Amino acid sequence: MANFWLNELLKAAMLYCSAYVLGLWVIRRGIRVNYTRKIFHFVLFFFPLLLANWFPFQASIHTTLLSGVVFLLCIATFVGPLRTKSHFLSTAYASIDRPEDRPYTLLWVSTQVIVTYVAIVLVVVWLGQYGKQQLIYVAVLVAGIGDGLAEPVGVRFGRRKYRVTALFTDRTYTRSLEGSACVFMSAVLALFVLRSQFSDVQFYLSLGVVPIAMTLAEAVSPHTWDGPLLYLVGGASIVGALELAELMQYA
C-alpha cells in the first residue's frame, strides 16, 4: 500500500499544479475553459498510467474506491468558502469552471465522480463473473480518450449539433455529431487494443455492439454526466456480447 499512497500523493500534487497552470491560461491568456478543462481531463487520465509504471501496486476494488475518495476530497477543496480565500485555489478552479455551467460546476463534477467510481466497481464485479475484468479498460479508454476529445473537437469542428439536458436545471446544452464520432472511433480502437481478451466470436460481436452502444450513451447522457453512463453501458454491452457468443457456441 506504500506505493498506492505515493501514487495518490503525486496525483493530488499534479491535479493542483496542472489546474493552477491551466487556470492562469484562462485568466491571463483568455484560453477557453472548454479546452483547458479537457487538457486537465487528459492529465488526470495519462499521469496515473505513468505513475503505475514507476510505482506499481496491486489494484483492487478497495484501492479504486480509496482513489475515488481522495480525488473527491481534492475536488472538495474548490468549494466557494475555501477558493474565495485562496488565490491558488480560485486560479486552479478557473481551469474547469465553464461559464455556462455556473452555478452547478462543482456539483456536477463531484456527483459525477461519485457515481462513476460506483459504476466502475459494479462493472468490474460484473465482468469478473466471466473472468474478463481487464475489459473494463474498454470503457476506461473511451471515457478517457473518446470523451476527452469529443468536446474540443465539437467546439472546433462541430457543425451538426444536437441538444441534451442537464441535472438539477431546465437548461439545455449542445453536442455535435463530430464529437460523438470521437467516442465511436475510440471504442473501436479500444476493442482492437484489447483484442487478446476476446475469442473471435466475442470480438466481432463486441465490435458490432459496443461502439454504437457507447456512442449513444454519451449522446443521451446529461451534460457533464456522461462518465457513469459510458461505464455502465460499456460494461453491459460487453457482457451482452459475451452472453450472445456463448449462446451461439451451444446453438
C-alpha positions as CSV (number, residue, x, y, z in Angstrom):
1,M,0.0,0.0,0.0
2,A,3.0,2.3,0.3
3,N,3.2,2.7,-3.5
4,F,-0.6,3.2,-3.7
5,W,-0.4,6.1,-1.3
6,L,2.6,7.5,-3.0
7,N,0.6,7.4,-6.3
8,E,-2.3,9.2,-4.7
9,L,0.0,11.9,-3.2
10,L,1.7,12.6,-6.6
11,K,-1.7,12.5,-8.4
12,A,-3.0,15.1,-6.0
13,A,0.1,17.3,-6.5
14,M,-0.3,17.0,-10.3
15,L,-4.0,17.8,-10.0
16,Y,-3.4,21.1,-8.2
17,C,-0.4,22.1,-10.2
18,S,-1.9,21.4,-13.6
19,A,-5.2,23.0,-12.7
20,Y,-3.3,26.1,-11.5
21,V,-1.3,26.5,-14.7
22,L,-4.4,25.9,-16.8
23,G,-6.3,28.4,-14.7
24,L,-3.6,31.0,-15.4
25,W,-4.1,30.4,-19.2
26,V,-7.8,31.1,-18.8
27,I,-7.3,34.2,-16.7
28,R,-4.3,35.8,-18.3
29,R,-4.4,34.5,-21.9
30,G,-8.1,34.1,-22.4
31,I,-8.0,30.4,-23.4
32,R,-11.4,28.9,-23.5
33,V,-12.3,26.8,-20.5
34,N,-13.7,24.1,-22.9
35,Y,-10.0,23.5,-23.9
36,T,-8.3,23.8,-20.5
37,R,-10.9,21.5,-18.9
38,K,-10.1,18.8,-21.4
39,I,-6.4,19.2,-21.1
40,F,-6.9,18.8,-17.4
41,H,-9.0,15.7,-18.2
42,F,-6.1,14.2,-20.2
43,V,-3.6,15.0,-17.5
44,L,-5.7,13.1,-15.0
45,F,-6.1,10.2,-17.4
46,F,-2.5,9.7,-18.5
47,F,-0.5,10.8,-15.5
48,P,-1.8,7.9,-13.3
49,L,-0.8,5.5,-16.1
50,L,2.8,6.7,-15.9
51,L,2.8,6.5,-12.1
52,A,1.5,2.9,-12.2
53,N,4.7,2.0,-14.1
54,W,7.0,3.9,-11.8
55,F,5.4,2.9,-8.5
56,P,3.3,-0.3,-9.2
57,F,0.8,-1.6,-6.8
58,Q,-1.9,-4.3,-6.8
59,A,-5.1,-2.7,-7.9
60,S,-8.3,-3.8,-6.4
61,I,-11.9,-2.7,-5.7
62,H,-10.7,-1.2,-2.4
63,T,-7.9,0.8,-4.0
64,T,-10.3,2.0,-6.7
65,L,-12.7,3.3,-4.1
66,L,-10.0,4.8,-1.9
67,S,-8.6,6.6,-5.0
68,G,-12.1,7.9,-5.7
69,V,-12.4,9.2,-2.1
70,V,-9.0,11.0,-2.4
71,F,-10.0,12.6,-5.7
72,L,-13.3,13.7,-4.2
73,L,-11.6,15.3,-1.3
74,C,-9.3,17.2,-3.6
75,I,-12.3,18.5,-5.6
76,A,-14.0,19.5,-2.3
77,T,-11.2,22.0,-1.6
78,F,-12.6,24.1,-4.5
79,V,-15.8,24.9,-2.6
80,G,-16.7,28.6,-2.5
81,P,-15.7,29.4,1.1
82,L,-12.2,28.0,0.5
83,R,-11.4,29.2,-3.0
84,T,-12.6,32.7,-2.3
85,K,-9.9,33.0,0.4
86,S,-7.2,31.4,-1.7
87,H,-5.7,32.9,-4.9
88,F,-4.2,29.5,-5.7
89,L,-7.5,27.6,-5.4
90,S,-9.5,30.2,-7.2
91,T,-7.0,30.2,-10.1
92,A,-7.0,26.4,-10.3
93,Y,-10.8,26.3,-10.2
94,A,-10.9,28.7,-13.2
95,S,-9.5,25.9,-15.4
96,I,-12.7,23.8,-15.0
97,D,-15.4,26.4,-14.4
98,R,-17.2,26.8,-17.7
99,P,-19.4,30.0,-17.6
100,E,-22.3,28.0,-19.0
101,D,-22.1,25.5,-16.1
102,R,-22.4,28.0,-13.3
103,P,-23.5,27.7,-10.5
104,Y,-23.6,23.9,-10.9
105,T,-19.9,23.3,-11.9
106,L,-18.7,21.8,-8.7
107,L,-22.0,19.9,-8.0
108,W,-21.9,18.3,-11.5
109,V,-18.2,17.4,-11.2
110,S,-18.5,15.9,-7.7
111,T,-21.6,13.9,-8.2
112,Q,-20.3,12.5,-11.5
113,V,-17.1,11.4,-9.7
114,I,-19.1,9.6,-7.0
115,V,-21.4,7.8,-9.4
116,T,-18.6,7.0,-11.9
117,Y,-16.5,5.2,-9.3
118,V,-19.5,3.2,-8.1
119,A,-20.2,2.3,-11.8
120,I,-16.6,1.2,-12.3
121,V,-16.8,-1.1,-9.3
122,L,-20.1,-2.6,-10.4
123,V,-18.8,-3.2,-13.9
124,V,-15.6,-4.8,-12.7
125,V,-17.5,-7.1,-10.4
126,W,-19.9,-7.9,-13.3
127,L,-17.1,-8.7,-15.8
128,G,-15.3,-10.7,-13.1
129,Q,-18.1,-13.2,-13.3
130,Y,-16.8,-14.0,-16.8
131,G,-13.1,-13.8,-15.8
132,K,-12.9,-10.7,-18.0
133,Q,-12.1,-7.9,-15.5
134,Q,-9.5,-6.5,-18.0
135,L,-12.3,-5.5,-20.4
136,I,-13.1,-2.6,-18.0
137,Y,-10.3,-0.8,-19.9
138,V,-12.6,-0.6,-23.0
139,A,-14.7,1.8,-21.0
140,V,-11.7,3.5,-19.5
141,L,-10.2,4.2,-22.9
142,V,-13.5,5.5,-24.3
143,A,-14.1,7.7,-21.2
144,G,-10.5,8.9,-21.1
145,I,-9.7,9.5,-24.8
146,G,-13.0,9.5,-26.8
147,D,-15.0,11.6,-24.3
148,G,-11.9,13.7,-23.7
149,L,-11.7,14.6,-27.4
150,A,-15.4,14.9,-28.0
151,E,-15.8,18.4,-26.6
152,P,-12.8,20.2,-28.1
153,V,-13.5,18.5,-31.5
154,G,-17.1,19.6,-31.2
155,V,-16.2,23.1,-30.3
156,R,-13.7,23.5,-33.1
157,F,-15.2,21.4,-35.9
158,G,-18.7,20.6,-34.8
159,R,-21.3,21.6,-37.4
160,R,-24.1,19.1,-36.8
161,K,-25.4,20.0,-33.4
162,Y,-28.0,18.4,-31.1
163,R,-29.3,19.3,-27.7
164,V,-29.0,17.5,-24.3
165,T,-30.4,18.2,-20.9
166,A,-28.6,18.7,-17.6
167,L,-29.2,17.6,-14.0
168,F,-30.8,20.0,-11.4
169,T,-31.8,22.6,-14.1
170,D,-34.0,23.0,-17.1
171,R,-31.2,24.4,-19.3
172,T,-30.2,22.6,-22.5
173,Y,-26.7,22.2,-23.9
174,T,-25.3,21.3,-27.4
175,R,-23.2,18.4,-28.5
176,S,-22.1,17.6,-32.0
177,L,-22.1,14.5,-34.3
178,E,-18.4,15.2,-34.9
179,G,-17.8,14.9,-31.2
180,S,-19.8,11.8,-30.9
181,A,-17.7,10.3,-33.7
182,C,-14.7,10.6,-31.4
183,V,-16.5,8.3,-28.9
184,F,-17.4,5.8,-31.6
185,M,-13.8,5.6,-33.0
186,S,-12.2,5.4,-29.6
187,A,-14.5,2.4,-28.8
188,V,-13.4,0.7,-31.9
189,L,-9.8,1.4,-31.1
190,A,-10.2,0.2,-27.5
191,L,-11.6,-3.1,-28.7
192,F,-8.6,-3.7,-31.0
193,V,-6.2,-2.8,-28.2
194,L,-7.8,-5.4,-26.0
195,R,-8.3,-7.9,-28.9
196,S,-6.4,-10.7,-27.0
197,Q,-9.1,-10.7,-24.3
198,F,-11.7,-11.9,-26.7
199,S,-12.4,-15.0,-28.7
200,D,-13.0,-14.4,-32.4
201,V,-16.8,-14.6,-32.0
202,Q,-16.7,-12.4,-28.9
203,F,-14.6,-9.8,-30.6
204,Y,-16.7,-9.4,-33.7
205,L,-19.9,-9.3,-31.7
206,S,-18.4,-6.7,-29.4
207,L,-17.3,-4.7,-32.4
208,G,-20.8,-4.7,-33.8
209,V,-22.4,-3.7,-30.5
210,V,-20.1,-1.8,-28.1
211,P,-19.1,1.3,-30.2
212,I,-22.7,2.0,-31.1
213,A,-24.0,1.5,-27.6
214,M,-21.3,3.7,-26.0
215,T,-21.8,6.4,-28.6
216,L,-25.5,6.5,-27.9
217,A,-24.8,6.5,-24.2
218,E,-22.6,9.6,-24.5
219,A,-25.1,11.2,-26.8
220,V,-28.1,11.0,-24.5
221,S,-26.3,11.4,-21.1
222,P,-26.9,14.6,-19.1
223,H,-24.4,17.4,-19.7
224,T,-21.1,16.7,-17.8
225,W,-22.5,13.4,-16.6
226,D,-21.5,11.1,-19.4
227,G,-18.9,9.2,-17.3
228,P,-21.3,6.9,-15.4
229,L,-23.3,6.0,-18.4
230,L,-20.2,5.3,-20.5
231,Y,-19.0,2.7,-17.9
232,L,-22.4,1.2,-17.3
233,V,-23.4,0.9,-20.9
234,G,-19.9,-0.1,-22.0
235,G,-19.9,-2.9,-19.4
236,A,-23.5,-4.0,-20.2
237,S,-22.8,-4.1,-24.0
238,I,-19.6,-6.2,-23.5
239,V,-21.5,-8.6,-21.2
240,G,-24.3,-8.8,-23.8
241,A,-21.7,-9.7,-26.5
242,L,-20.1,-12.4,-24.2
243,E,-23.5,-13.9,-23.5
244,L,-24.5,-13.9,-27.1
245,A,-21.2,-15.5,-28.1
246,E,-21.9,-18.3,-25.5
247,L,-25.4,-18.9,-26.9
248,M,-24.1,-19.1,-30.4
249,Q,-21.5,-21.6,-29.3
250,Y,-24.1,-24.0,-27.9
251,A,-26.7,-23.3,-30.6
